[in-house]
Amino acid sequence: MRFIKSFSDAEVATLRARFKAASPYSHIVIDDFLTPEGQELVAAFPGPDWPHWSGFGDVYQRGKRVCRDVSVMPRALADLIAECGQPAFLKLLEAITGETKLLTDPYLDGGGLHCSGPGGVLAPHTDFHLYERLSLFRRLNLLVYLNPGWGPDDGGDLEFYRKGETSPALSVAPVLGRAIIFKTDDSTVHGFTRPVAEGKERRSVALYYYKSQEGAEFGGDTRTYWQFHARMSGARLALYNSLIFLSRAVSKAAHMINPSKRVD
């Protein structure tokens, strides 16, 4: 592999033990994930005026830009994404996480290049689980950070939450060369609430991994579920929460009665 460092059997065993034991849910933070050639990724990452960015206008993802079209990405970044879908890397992911038969998404739906500018935030949420386009079930997220010189006052730390809690159980700075792999399901709440500092750009590559069979636990449905919301009137917020509760309840009931569900 060109951009991703090689891991010995002993290192993989250590990573797997840390992944399984991690709190508040299964994850692993890997520093020095990239080889020295990773500097090419930093140099190639597009600036804020790049014409191929798509933006988000909602308050949940304020200041966020994405690109999921590999054909327009700078070559080095497209090569990293391709590398993260090769059999050698899938085997590494499986060895670290214990997941098997992982699949990638060639369309990078929701993934690809991510960049949040000054003031940018990502509200705590759980991810979509059922990927209707390919009839797959999402199991893992991989984030690779490309932010040289990122300091403690620059904001944008990835936060992991225990479901139902309003304060993060863990915060991880998005420093250059750091990768985070984490389980994704209905309970894995994450985001970043500390806004990106003035003059900074929070840059990452986000990739998601799937399986063809659903697991025994309820992973979620086709929606992203935001945990906190902008100010609403009491009646409107109550109606919103009731509809979200009903939506999840229906999805969970469908999961429970699904005759094709099996334990992996």
C-alpha positions as CSV (number, residue, x, y, z in Angstrom):
1,M,0.0,0.0,0.0
2,R,1.3,3.4,-0.9
3,F,-0.3,5.9,1.5
4,I,-1.3,3.6,4.4
5,K,1.5,2.3,6.6
6,S,2.0,-1.4,7.0
7,F,1.0,-3.0,10.3
8,S,2.7,-6.1,11.8
9,D,0.6,-9.0,13.2
10,A,1.4,-7.9,16.7
11,E,0.3,-4.3,16.0
12,V,-3.0,-5.6,14.4
13,A,-3.6,-7.8,17.5
14,T,-3.1,-4.8,19.8
15,L,-5.4,-2.6,17.6
16,R,-8.1,-5.3,17.7
17,A,-8.0,-5.5,21.5
18,R,-8.2,-1.7,21.8
19,F,-11.1,-1.6,19.3
20,K,-13.1,-4.1,21.3
21,A,-12.4,-2.6,24.7
22,A,-13.0,1.0,23.6
23,S,-15.6,3.3,25.2
24,P,-18.3,4.6,24.7
25,Y,-18.5,2.2,21.8
26,S,-16.1,0.2,19.7
27,H,-13.5,2.4,17.9
28,I,-9.8,2.8,17.4
29,V,-7.7,5.9,17.0
30,I,-4.6,5.3,14.9
31,D,-1.9,8.0,14.8
32,D,0.7,7.9,12.0
33,F,-1.8,6.0,9.9
34,L,-0.2,7.4,6.7
35,T,3.2,6.9,5.2
36,P,5.5,9.9,4.6
37,E,3.9,10.1,1.2
38,G,0.8,11.3,3.0
39,Q,2.2,14.8,2.6
40,E,1.1,14.6,-1.0
41,L,-2.5,14.3,0.2
42,V,-2.2,17.5,2.1
43,A,-0.7,19.4,-0.8
44,A,-3.4,18.0,-3.1
45,F,-6.4,18.8,-0.9
46,P,-8.6,21.4,-2.7
47,G,-9.1,24.9,-1.3
48,P,-12.4,26.4,-0.3
49,D,-12.9,27.9,-3.8
50,W,-12.6,24.6,-5.6
51,P,-15.6,24.4,-8.0
52,H,-16.4,20.7,-7.3
53,W,-17.5,21.2,-3.7
54,S,-21.1,20.8,-2.7
55,G,-22.3,22.7,0.4
56,F,-24.8,22.2,3.2
57,G,-27.1,25.0,4.2
58,D,-28.6,23.4,7.4
59,V,-27.6,24.2,10.9
60,Y,-26.6,20.6,11.6
61,Q,-23.7,20.7,9.2
62,R,-22.9,24.4,9.2
63,G,-19.9,25.3,7.0
64,K,-19.4,21.8,5.6
65,R,-18.4,21.1,2.0
66,V,-18.2,17.6,0.4
67,C,-17.1,16.0,-2.8
68,R,-17.9,12.3,-3.6
69,D,-17.0,12.3,-7.3
70,V,-13.7,10.5,-7.6
71,S,-13.4,11.5,-11.3
72,V,-12.8,15.2,-10.4
73,M,-10.7,14.7,-7.3
74,P,-6.9,15.4,-7.3
75,R,-5.1,12.2,-8.3
76,A,-3.4,11.5,-4.9
77,L,-6.8,11.7,-3.0
78,A,-8.5,9.4,-5.5
79,D,-5.6,7.0,-5.1
80,L,-6.0,7.0,-1.3
81,I,-9.7,6.2,-1.6
82,A,-8.9,3.4,-4.1
83,E,-6.3,2.0,-1.7
84,C,-8.9,2.0,1.1
85,G,-11.1,-0.3,-1.0
86,Q,-8.4,-2.8,-2.0
87,P,-8.5,-6.4,-0.6
88,A,-5.4,-5.8,1.5
89,F,-7.0,-2.9,3.3
90,L,-10.3,-4.7,3.7
91,K,-8.5,-7.6,5.3
92,L,-6.8,-5.1,7.7
93,L,-10.1,-3.6,8.7
94,E,-11.6,-7.0,9.2
95,A,-8.7,-8.1,11.4
96,I,-8.9,-5.0,13.5
97,T,-12.7,-4.8,14.0
98,G,-13.7,-8.5,13.8
99,E,-16.2,-7.7,11.0
100,T,-16.1,-10.0,8.0
101,K,-17.1,-9.8,4.4
102,L,-16.9,-6.0,4.2
103,L,-17.9,-4.1,1.1
104,T,-17.1,-0.6,-0.1
105,D,-19.4,1.9,-1.8
106,P,-18.2,3.0,-5.2
107,Y,-20.6,6.0,-5.1
108,L,-19.2,7.3,-1.8
109,D,-22.7,8.3,-0.7
110,G,-22.2,10.6,2.3
111,G,-18.5,10.1,2.2
112,G,-15.5,11.2,0.0
113,L,-13.7,14.5,0.7
114,H,-15.1,16.6,3.6
115,C,-14.0,20.1,4.6
116,S,-15.5,22.4,7.2
117,G,-14.4,26.1,7.2
118,P,-14.3,28.7,10.0
119,G,-17.4,28.4,12.3
120,G,-18.1,24.9,10.9
121,V,-19.8,22.3,13.1
122,L,-21.3,18.8,12.8
123,A,-24.2,18.2,15.2
124,P,-24.1,15.0,17.1
125,H,-26.0,12.3,15.2
126,T,-26.2,8.6,14.3
127,D,-25.7,7.7,10.7
128,F,-28.0,6.1,8.2
129,H,-27.7,2.3,8.3
130,L,-29.7,0.9,5.5
131,Y,-28.1,1.8,2.2
132,E,-31.0,1.4,-0.3
133,R,-29.0,2.1,-3.4
134,L,-27.1,-1.1,-3.1
135,S,-29.3,-3.0,-0.5
136,L,-26.4,-3.0,2.0
137,F,-26.0,-2.4,5.7
138,R,-23.5,0.1,7.1
139,R,-21.1,-1.3,9.7
140,L,-17.9,0.8,9.9
141,N,-16.8,4.4,9.4
142,L,-13.2,5.4,8.5
143,L,-12.0,9.0,8.9
144,V,-8.5,10.1,7.8
145,Y,-7.5,13.6,8.8
146,L,-5.3,15.9,6.8
147,N,-4.8,18.9,9.0
148,P,-1.2,20.0,9.6
149,G,-0.4,22.2,12.5
150,W,-3.8,21.6,14.1
151,G,-3.9,22.9,17.7
152,P,-6.1,22.7,20.8
153,D,-7.7,26.0,20.1
154,D,-8.7,25.2,16.5
155,G,-11.9,23.4,17.4
156,G,-13.4,20.6,15.3
157,D,-12.5,17.7,17.7
158,L,-14.5,14.6,16.9
159,E,-16.8,13.8,19.8
160,F,-18.2,10.4,20.8
161,Y,-21.4,10.4,23.0
162,R,-23.2,7.9,25.0
163,K,-26.7,7.9,23.7
164,G,-29.0,10.2,25.6
165,E,-26.1,12.2,27.1
166,T,-25.4,15.8,26.1
167,S,-21.7,15.9,27.0
168,P,-19.2,13.9,25.0
169,A,-17.5,10.9,26.5
170,L,-14.5,11.3,24.3
171,S,-13.0,14.0,22.1
172,V,-10.3,13.4,19.4
173,A,-8.4,16.2,17.6
174,P,-8.4,15.9,13.8
175,V,-4.6,16.1,13.5
176,L,-2.6,15.2,10.3
177,G,-2.1,11.5,9.7
178,R,-4.6,10.4,12.4
179,A,-7.3,7.8,11.4
180,I,-10.4,6.8,13.3
181,I,-12.3,3.6,12.7
182,F,-15.5,3.1,14.5
183,K,-18.6,0.9,14.6
184,T,-21.7,2.7,13.3
185,D,-25.2,1.8,14.4
186,D,-28.2,3.3,16.2
187,S,-26.2,4.0,19.4
188,T,-23.0,5.4,18.0
189,V,-23.6,9.1,18.5
190,H,-20.8,11.4,17.1
191,G,-20.1,14.9,15.7
192,F,-18.1,18.0,16.5
193,T,-19.7,20.9,18.4
194,R,-16.7,23.1,18.9
195,P,-16.6,25.4,15.8
196,V,-13.6,25.4,13.5
197,A,-11.4,28.4,14.3
198,E,-11.1,31.4,12.1
199,G,-8.6,30.9,9.3
200,K,-8.7,27.1,9.6
201,E,-10.1,24.4,7.3
202,R,-11.0,21.0,8.9
203,R,-10.1,18.5,6.1
204,S,-10.8,14.7,6.0
205,V,-11.4,11.7,3.9
206,A,-14.5,9.8,5.0
207,L,-15.2,6.2,3.9
208,Y,-18.0,3.8,5.0
209,Y,-18.0,0.0,4.9
210,Y,-21.0,-2.3,4.5
211,K,-22.2,-5.8,4.7
212,S,-24.8,-7.7,2.6
213,Q,-26.5,-9.1,5.7
214,E,-27.9,-7.2,8.7
215,G,-26.6,-8.0,12.1
216,A,-28.6,-9.1,15.1
217,E,-28.6,-5.6,16.7
218,F,-30.8,-2.8,15.4
219,G,-28.4,-0.6,13.4
220,G,-30.9,2.1,12.3
221,D,-32.6,2.8,9.0
222,T,-32.2,5.1,6.0
223,R,-32.1,8.4,8.0
224,T,-29.4,10.3,9.8
225,Y,-30.8,11.0,13.3
226,W,-29.7,14.3,14.8
227,Q,-29.6,14.3,18.6
228,F,-30.0,18.0,19.3
229,H,-32.0,20.7,17.3
230,A,-32.3,24.4,16.7
231,R,-34.7,26.3,18.8
232,M,-38.3,25.4,18.1
233,S,-41.6,26.2,19.8
234,G,-42.7,23.6,22.4
235,A,-45.5,22.3,20.3
236,R,-43.4,22.0,17.1
237,L,-40.6,20.3,19.0
238,A,-43.0,17.8,20.6
239,L,-44.5,17.0,17.2
240,Y,-41.0,16.6,15.7
241,N,-39.8,14.3,18.4
242,S,-43.1,12.2,18.3
243,L,-42.7,11.7,14.5
244,I,-39.0,10.7,14.9
245,F,-39.9,8.3,17.7
246,L,-42.6,6.7,15.5
247,S,-40.2,6.5,12.5
248,R,-37.6,4.7,14.6
249,A,-40.1,2.4,16.2
250,V,-41.5,1.3,12.8
251,S,-37.9,0.7,11.6
252,K,-37.0,-1.3,14.7
253,A,-40.1,-3.4,14.5
254,A,-39.3,-4.2,10.8
255,H,-35.8,-5.2,11.9
256,M,-37.2,-7.5,14.6
257,I,-39.6,-9.4,12.3
258,N,-37.2,-9.6,9.3
259,P,-37.0,-13.4,8.5
260,S,-33.8,-12.8,6.5
261,K,-31.9,-11.4,9.5
262,R,-29.1,-13.5,10.8
263,V,-26.4,-13.2,13.4
264,D,-23.0,-12.7,11.8
